[in-house]
Structures are given as structure tokens and as C-alpha cells.
Amino acid sequence: MKKIDFNGNKNIIHKRLRAIRRHKNVTQTQLAARMQVRNINIDQITISKIERNQRIVTDYELAGFCKALHIGVSELLGKTDEFFDS
């Protein structure tokens, strides 16, 4: 299996996902339930892995997180420049 990694990161939303989720007082379990209502099969353990930067995030999961947390994609992606060299 091909290892997917970019500068040591599995995804670029891990820090912001955790911060936004906590700011909105949503547990990982509650977020998983909101995702499942949107037909995105994800559980609390998977969200934990994403927030610990141990798992990639698909495009439909990114969109689902935004819908579930009532935020825009740019808010979750944040400033992406830090992940790319000048």
C-alpha cells in the first residue's frame, strides 16, 4: 500500500477541526453522528485519528465536516501556505 504523506502530515485540517469542534462544544461522538446522518460512514475513532494527524481526509469528508459544523471550507482549511514551500 502506498504511504500518503506530505511533509509529515496526513491532512491539513487536523488542528483546525479539533479547535472548531471544541469551540462549538461538539464531541467527537456527536460529530460522528452528524456525519452519519449525512451518509458519511465515520466513527469517533476515525475522527480522533484525523485530529491526531494520523489519517487522510477525503474531499467528501471535508465537505461533510463543514456541513456538520456549519462552517465554510475556507474556515476549516485555514491558511494553507504553511504546508508549501515558497
Sequence and secondary structure as in RCSB ss.txt:
>XXXX:A:sequence
MKKIDFNGNKNIIHKRLRAIRRHKNVTQTQLAARMQVRNINIDQITISKIERNQRIVTDYELAGFCKALHIGVSE
LLGKTDEFFDS
>XXXX:A:secstr
     BTTBS S HHHHHHHHHHTT  HHHHHHHHHHTT    HHHHHHHHTT S   HHHHHHHHHHHT  HHH
HH   GGGS  
